[in-house]
Amino acid sequence: MNKRNRLTAAVLLIITAVFGEQALDFVKNVDIIIFQPDTPVVVVVPVDEPSLEYKTLVQDIVAVDISKEDATIIQAFFLELASVVKNDPGFLKTTGQFRDFNVMSGAMNFAGSDLKDKYPALGEDIDQALIDAVGKENVPLDDKKRENLVSALRAVAWGAVQ
């Protein structure tokens, strides 16, 4: 055995002796992803389960049979949209401005995708969930409405992957 292999073996033995089961548990939980160029990579981001109120709000979305790949795209969009609304420095002042922003950003995000034709009622189900959360009329996006909207957007993201 050459010097480098002995050193590597010694380091591994020391790490095992010091960290024991913690190191073993860490190694067991490591996912090895082998990149295959023609295979889409699907990353599911864990989203906290919404309250019963918001689960009810997105039940029609959950009922749609969305493929895993499409669900992750939808989830990522609505999680990012929730983050933008939550951390908005004052750009979105009304629910009407949010609706315009939602339509424009959704059109840009999903341009060229076949999601609209693939799930014909999904857009309406999402729109209805958001209307149920903050109302249809154009009103100021105060702290309470903003909080409801962020929760609804996160619930839509959760519902898409269920």
CORPELIN-V547747 format. One record per backbone hydrogen bond with DSSP energy under -0.5 kcal/mol. CO is the residue of the C=O (numbers start at 1). NH is the residue of the N-H. If there is no record, write none. Layout:
BEGIN
CO|NH ; CO|NH
END
This chain:
BEGIN
2|6 ; 3|7 ; 4|8 ; 5|9 ; 6|10 ; 7|11 ; 8|12 ; 9|13 ; 10|14 ; 11|15 ; 12|16 ; 13|17 ; 14|18 ; 15|19 ; 15|20 ; 16|20 ; 19|22 ; 20|24 ; 21|25 ; 22|26 ; 23|27 ; 24|28 ; 25|29 ; 27|30 ; 30|32 ; 31|33 ; 32|34 ; 33|35 ; 36|39 ; 38|40 ; 40|42 ; 41|43 ; 42|44 ; 43|45 ; 44|46 ; 51|55 ; 52|56 ; 53|57 ; 54|58 ; 56|59 ; 58|61 ; 58|62 ; 59|63 ; 60|64 ; 61|64 ; 64|66 ; 67|71 ; 68|72 ; 69|73 ; 70|74 ; 71|75 ; 72|76 ; 73|77 ; 74|78 ; 75|79 ; 76|80 ; 77|81 ; 78|82 ; 79|83 ; 80|84 ; 81|85 ; 82|86 ; 83|87 ; 84|88 ; 85|88 ; 91|93 ; 93|141 ; 94|98 ; 95|99 ; 96|100 ; 97|101 ; 98|102 ; 99|103 ; 100|104 ; 101|105 ; 102|106 ; 103|107 ; 104|108 ; 105|109 ; 106|110 ; 108|111 ; 110|113 ; 114|118 ; 115|119 ; 119|122 ; 119|123 ; 121|125 ; 122|126 ; 123|127 ; 124|128 ; 125|129 ; 126|130 ; 127|131 ; 128|132 ; 129|133 ; 130|134 ; 131|135 ; 137|139 ; 139|95 ; 140|142 ; 142|146 ; 143|147 ; 144|148 ; 145|149 ; 146|150 ; 147|151 ; 148|152 ; 149|153 ; 150|154 ; 151|155 ; 152|156 ; 153|157 ; 154|158 ; 155|159 ; 156|160 ; 157|161 ; 158|161 ; 159|162
END
